[in-house]
Amino acid sequence: MAFSRSAARRIDVAPDGDVAAVVAAHPGVDLVLVLLAGRDPVAQAMAEAAIAPLAIAAAPAARINAVVPAADARPDAVAAVVAYLAAAHAVTGQLVAVGT
């Protein structure tokens, strides 16, 4: 029997959003979190640092990855990275910055 896994779900996380709470609200679901701009530098660093431990805790039932778009990131570039992470079934715990 072949193992089949659906593509990950994209969730845009607002600047005041709690990354851990978002992951906890979707147990067993592969997620690509888009960390929207607007956090202060410490909150941004904490959100980014949470991705790998959350992925470890969710494995093997789910994959957790994140995209951090810069202010100049084109929506199509963000969508392309989200699509890659959603389809890359062996990738988890990764944080990808888009833009400069």
BELFENCOR-V395252 format. One record per residue. OMEGA is omega in whole degrees, 0 to 359 (* if undefined). Layout:
# BELFENCOR-V395252
omega={OMEGA & OMEGA}
This chain:
# BELFENCOR-V395252
omega={181 & 177 & 180 & 180 & 179 & 180 & 181 & 178 & 176 & 173 & 175 & 183 & 181 & 180 & 179 & 181 & 179 & 184 & 181 & 179 & 178 & 180 & 180 & 181 & 182 & 183 & 177 & 181 & 174 & 184 & 165 & 181 & 174 & 183 & 184 & 183 & 174 & 177 & 171 & 186 & 180 & 178 & 178 & 179 & 179 & 179 & 180 & 181 & 182 & 188 & 183 & 178 & 177 & 178 & 178 & 181 & 183 & 184 & 359 & 183 & 183 & 175 & 179 & 177 & 181 & 176 & 178 & 180 & 173 & 182 & 182 & 183 & 177 & 179 & 179 & 178 & 177 & 180 & 180 & 179 & 177 & 180 & 178 & 182 & 179 & 184 & 184 & 188 & 179 & 184 & 175 & 178 & 184 & 178 & 183 & 176 & 180 & 182 & 181 & *}
